[in-house]
Amino acid sequence: MRIGIVCYPTVGGSGVVATEMAQELAQRGHEIHLLSYDRPGRLRRGISGLRFHQVQVSAYPLFRYPPYDLALATRMLEVREEAKVELFHVHYAIPHAVSAFLARSMCAPEACLRFVTTLHGTDITVVGADRAYMRPTRFAIEQSDAVTTVSQFLADETRLVFGVRSPLHVIPNFVDTERYKPGTNGRWYQRADEERILVHASNFRPVKRVADVVRAFAAIQRQVKARLLLVGDGPDREHALAVASDLGVQHRVEHLGVRDGIEDVLADADLFLSASETESFGLSMLEAMSCGVPCVSTRVGGVAEVLGDTGMLTAFGNPDAMAQAALPALTDAERHRRLSDAARRRAVELFGVDQVLQTYVDLYQQVIAQPARPAVGGATR
Ligand code: GMT
């Protein structure tokens, strides 16, 4: 198949999922065209069958907000015409689904443009519920040829918040279980004797509550000698590090910044901590599970669908409860081994890349086979 994939290039989970999907599909013989305003961080070079198309946005002095959605719609039309793309898969509804709808509306009536929209989370739970974005987003979701959500929680939320009535396919995120696999401790990080390594990875946005991760860690650190590795970056980094100083654990907290992949860090970790206020899926927790790292997370969104009974869930906004949930797994080796094995097994059995990608490919085939929705125009050039 010839598929166009649209995503954000930043460290957020939707961009990671879309980029990994583009690479995996290309490696399976599909022709993939990846569109974004920048080269995504996870995009490797030299994958045959995969082309990156940068969307250029002109910044005229008149524009306080350059209209990216228009530039993207135009680029989608161009790529469709040049490469005979059969279907676009847009990740994150805002504004990608709206641009896809616009591109389809500009097509000549006989040159239909089909698109699948994948909802990832904040496009529905946070940003989408904003009045300014709600109506066009709902409209574009309903105009999509198929819509997927990364968890049942997000499908329910999409119906609740947006009142969407069209079918929603729940297709979970995936992990490369060969790349993210249990490693030998000490390959990447030389830990001190008896030290436990805890990891948190995210885009450090307010919704991630990184300061609560630090608070939970400080409580753990009072009982067990431990170190916290913070991977990623974003607006709450300074606040989280300031909380570490206030609690006197700054020398035990290391900020590693943004990395291409975190398999090496995870392979050395004992536990993953997440304190998010909402999390439709929790991709970095799946990556941790695949490395055999048990997770302690707030009981929010779709996290329970990912972790099953392989991790510990606690109430949101209660770092002490997170610490209490974490301590048994850090102090009882047998318990840790059981959780670690269960986490790895669950990642392999439910979220392996082959299995999840096949579900997407089946959906693409279904969409291509169904009658096209009409274009409006004919004004393609
Ligand atoms: O807000 C973010 O965390 C970024 C966002 C994104 O779309 O880039 O992440 C969402 O999509 C990820 C991939 O599907 C999910 O793993 C995250 O749970 C989800 N984030 C939230 O729901 C907060």
Residues whose N, C-alpha, C, O or C-beta is under 5 A from the ligand:
A	BS01	GMT	G12 G13 S14 G15 H120 G121 T122 V150 T278 E279 S280 F281 G282 L283
